[in-house]
Amino acid sequence: MQARPPRYRVERSPQGYRVVGPALLIWEPSLGEALERRDELEGGAVHYAPGREPAGEADFAAEFVYGPIESRRLGRSLGISLTPPGRRVCDLDCVYCAWGEHAAVSPEPAPWPSPSEIAAALSRALPCTGRLDSITISGFGEPTLHPEFPAVVDAIREAAAARPRVPLRILTNAARAWQPAIRAALERLDERIVKIDAAPERIERPASRAALSLRLAAIAQLADVTVQACFVAGTVSNTDPASVGRWLDRLAELRPRAVQLYTIDLPAACPGVLPVAREQLEEIACRLRARTGIEASVSV
């Protein structure tokens, strides 16, 4: 009897190792864990809905949907990447990013995935995921830069209706939220988790001070946001009293529903950028609560 060819492969990635296969992209920190997860999947741990054929390797080459992964802040999360396959597209150049300075991870540019392609990939993946705490638009860059972002949001919402109790979230820097159509699309999601770091000029490294001011003004117009902030140490740091103080002032003005503080858990592309101790994050969270009354949580 001829052996069935493997459906899943293990690849090295900037974030460790990843298991790639039909309608799944799973990150693991070590090669051993990645091999164990591949063997688990090959053994039939993933079950497809009756009557539905699993997507082939060619269908999954786009890697629009990945996970589920165990997120420190979102629980068991199924991710959706809107950027062109194999490329990082972002208007920021954060010192803690694992992907480097706007670097493409494939030599040739690729087209942006269409709303229908993204929705189809999500529809194929949802029956395979088991328990989910979140469906999260995130991925390898800034999702609002997708040229059809409002249509993508609507297509994802329609596909995600198959799991009505799972919240649909986005991780974003709100790069284009100053545009009414983008802002309206963001507000059609269940939760907007918006990046606002302390000392953004040296941590997020935006193209210009004007671009930063425009983004912050746009965030202020969004209804009901959760703020996510990364603190780092080492060659570049944003935990000094002046930086934290200005960040607290900014959040006091914005009044987000909640704030999530975290630090890096993967090597940054920028040399010498290091994680911050949990105790220091807790101290910053306490200052935020005392100053504003806003709920703050720490993840490390």
C-alpha positions in Angstrom: 0.0 0.0 0.0 1.4 3.4 -1.0 2.0 5.8 1.8 0.0 9.0 1.8 2.3 12.0 1.1 2.6 14.3 4.1 0.3 17.3 4.1 2.3 19.4 6.6 5.8 20.7 6.5 8.1 22.4 9.0 9.8 25.6 8.0 12.3 27.9 9.8 10.9 31.4 10.3 12.1 34.6 12.1 9.7 33.7 14.9 11.0 30.2 15.5 9.5 27.4 13.4 6.2 27.1 11.7 4.1 24.1 10.6 2.5 24.8 7.2 -0.3 22.8 5.6 -3.9 22.9 4.4 -5.6 25.9 5.9 -3.2 26.1 8.8 -0.1 28.0 9.7 1.1 27.3 13.3 4.1 28.9 15.0 6.2 26.9 17.5 9.2 28.2 19.4 11.5 25.2 18.8 12.1 22.6 16.1 11.2 19.8 18.4 7.8 21.3 19.2 7.2 22.0 15.5 7.9 18.4 14.6 5.6 17.1 17.4 2.8 19.4 16.2 3.4 18.2 12.6 3.2 14.6 13.6 0.0 15.3 15.6 -1.6 16.9 12.6 -0.5 14.1 10.3 -2.1 11.7 12.8 -5.5 13.2 12.2 -5.8 15.7 15.1 -7.4 18.2 12.6 -10.9 17.2 11.5 -12.7 18.7 8.5 -16.4 19.3 8.3 -18.4 16.4 6.7 -18.5 16.7 3.0 -15.7 19.3 2.9 -12.4 18.4 1.2 -9.3 19.8 2.8 -7.6 22.6 0.9 -4.6 21.6 -1.1 -1.1 22.9 -0.8 -1.5 25.2 -3.7 -4.7 26.7 -2.1 -2.9 27.3 1.1 0.3 28.8 -0.4 -1.2 32.3 0.3 -1.2 31.7 4.1 -4.0 34.2 4.7 -5.2 32.3 7.8 -2.9 30.9 10.4 -3.1 29.2 13.8 -4.9 28.8 16.1 -2.1 30.0 18.3 -2.1 30.5 22.1 -1.9 34.3 22.5 -0.7 35.8 25.7 -3.5 38.4 25.5 -6.2 36.9 23.3 -6.3 33.2 24.3 -6.7 30.7 21.5 -6.7 32.9 18.5 -7.1 32.2 14.8 -5.1 34.8 12.8 -5.9 36.5 9.5 -3.1 38.2 7.6 -4.1 40.7 4.9 -0.7 41.5 3.5 0.7 40.1 0.2 1.9 36.5 0.7 5.4 36.3 1.9 5.8 40.0 2.5 5.8 42.4 5.4 4.0 45.7 4.6 3.9 48.3 7.3 4.2 52.1 7.7 6.2 51.7 10.9 9.6 50.3 11.6 9.4 49.2 15.3 12.6 48.4 17.0 11.1 45.2 18.5 9.7 43.8 15.3 11.0 40.3 14.5 10.7 40.9 10.8 13.3 43.7 10.3 13.2 46.9 8.4 10.3 46.6 6.0 12.0 43.5 4.7 10.3 41.2 2.2 10.7 37.5 3.0 10.3 36.5 -0.6 12.3 38.1 -3.5 9.3 38.8 -5.8 6.3 41.0 -4.9 3.0 39.4 -4.7 -0.5 40.8 -5.1 -2.7 41.7 -2.2 -5.2 38.9 -1.3 -8.7 39.7 -2.4 -11.6 40.0 0.0 -13.1 36.8 -1.5 -9.8 34.9 -1.2 -9.5 35.9 2.5 -13.1 35.0 3.3 -12.7 31.6 1.5 -9.6 30.8 3.5 -11.3 31.7 6.7 -14.4 29.6 5.8 -12.1 26.6 5.1 -10.2 27.0 8.4 -13.1 27.6 10.9 -14.4 24.0 10.9 -10.8 22.8 11.7 -10.0 24.9 14.7 -11.9 23.5 17.7 -12.3 26.0 20.6 -11.6 29.6 19.7 -11.3 32.7 21.9 -10.7 35.1 19.1 -10.6 35.6 15.3 -7.9 38.2 15.0 -6.9 40.3 11.9 -3.2 40.7 12.3 -0.4 39.1 10.4 2.8 40.4 8.8 2.3 44.1 8.7 -0.4 46.7 9.1 -3.9 45.4 8.0 -5.5 48.8 7.3 -3.0 49.3 4.5 -4.9 46.7 2.4 -6.2 48.7 -0.6 -9.7 47.1 -0.1 -9.8 47.1 3.6 -13.5 48.0 4.1 -14.5 45.2 1.7 -12.1 42.8 3.4 -13.7 43.5 6.8 -17.2 42.9 5.4 -16.1 39.6 3.8 -14.4 38.4 7.0 -17.5 39.3 9.1 -19.7 37.3 6.7 -17.4 34.2 6.9 -16.9 34.6 10.7 -20.7 34.5 11.2 -20.2 30.7 11.2 -18.7 31.1 14.7 -21.1 33.9 16.1 -19.8 33.7 19.7 -16.2 34.2 18.8 -15.2 37.9 18.8 -13.7 39.4 15.7 -10.7 41.6 16.6 -8.0 43.6 14.9 -4.4 44.4 15.9 -3.6 47.7 14.2 -1.7 50.9 14.4 -4.7 52.6 12.8 -2.5 53.9 10.0 -5.4 54.9 7.8 -8.1 55.5 10.4 -8.1 59.2 9.5 -10.1 58.1 6.4 -13.8 57.9 7.2 -14.3 54.6 5.3 -11.4 52.9 7.1 -12.6 54.2 10.5 -16.1 52.9 9.8 -14.7 49.5 8.8 -12.7 49.3 12.0 -15.8 50.1 14.0 -17.7 47.2 12.4 -15.4 44.8 14.3 -16.0 43.6 17.9 -12.7 45.0 19.2 -10.1 47.4 18.0 -6.7 46.8 19.7 -4.6 49.8 18.8 -0.9 50.1 19.2 0.3 53.2 21.1 3.8 52.8 22.5 5.6 55.1 24.9 8.3 57.1 23.1 6.9 56.3 19.6 9.4 58.4 17.8 12.3 56.1 18.7 10.3 52.9 19.4 7.8 52.8 16.5 10.0 55.0 14.2 7.2 56.5 12.0 8.1 58.1 8.7 7.6 61.6 10.2 6.3 63.4 13.2 3.4 64.6 11.1 2.5 61.0 10.3 2.5 60.2 14.0 0.3 63.2 14.9 -2.2 62.2 12.2 -2.4 58.7 13.4 -2.9 59.7 17.0 -5.6 62.2 16.0 -7.4 59.5 14.0 -7.2 57.0 17.0 -8.9 59.7 19.1 -11.9 59.6 16.7 -12.3 55.8 17.0 -15.0 54.6 19.4 -14.1 52.2 22.2 -10.5 51.1 21.6 -8.2 48.9 23.6 -4.6 50.1 23.6 -1.6 47.7 23.4 1.8 49.0 24.4 5.2 47.3 24.2 7.9 48.3 26.6 11.6 47.4 25.9 15.0 47.8 27.4 18.6 47.6 26.1 20.0 49.7 23.4 16.6 51.4 22.9 14.3 51.8 25.9 11.0 53.5 26.6 10.7 52.8 30.4 12.4 56.0 31.5 10.2 58.3 33.7 9.8 61.0 31.0 8.7 58.6 28.3 6.2 56.8 30.6 4.9 60.1 31.9 4.1 61.4 28.3 2.5 58.0 27.5 0.3 58.3 30.6 -0.8 61.8 29.5 -1.7 60.6 26.1 -3.8 57.7 27.4 -5.5 60.0 29.9 -6.7 62.1 26.9 -7.7 59.1 24.7 -9.6 57.2 27.5 -9.4 53.7 26.0 -11.6 50.9 27.4 -8.5 49.0 28.5 -4.7 48.8 28.1 -2.5 45.8 27.5 1.1 46.1 28.5 3.7 43.6 27.3 7.3 43.1 26.3 9.0 41.1 23.6 9.1 37.3 23.8 10.9 36.8 20.5 14.3 38.1 19.3 14.0 41.6 17.8 15.6 42.3 14.4 17.1 45.5 15.9 20.3 44.4 17.9 20.4 44.9 21.6 16.6 45.3 22.2 15.7 43.4 25.3 12.6 42.5 27.3 11.4 44.3 30.4 10.9 42.6 33.7 7.3 41.8 34.7 7.7 43.9 37.9 8.5 47.0 35.9 5.5 46.5 33.7 3.3 46.0 36.8 4.6 49.2 38.2 3.7 51.1 35.0 0.3 49.5 35.0 -0.3 50.6 38.6 0.7 54.2 37.7 -1.8 54.0 34.8 -4.6 52.8 37.0 -3.9 55.4 39.7 -3.7 58.2 37.2 -6.7 57.4 34.9 -8.8 54.6 36.5 -8.3 52.6 33.2 -8.1 48.9 33.5 -4.6 47.7 32.7 -3.3 44.2 32.3 0.3 42.8 31.9 1.4 39.9 29.7 4.9 38.5 29.6 
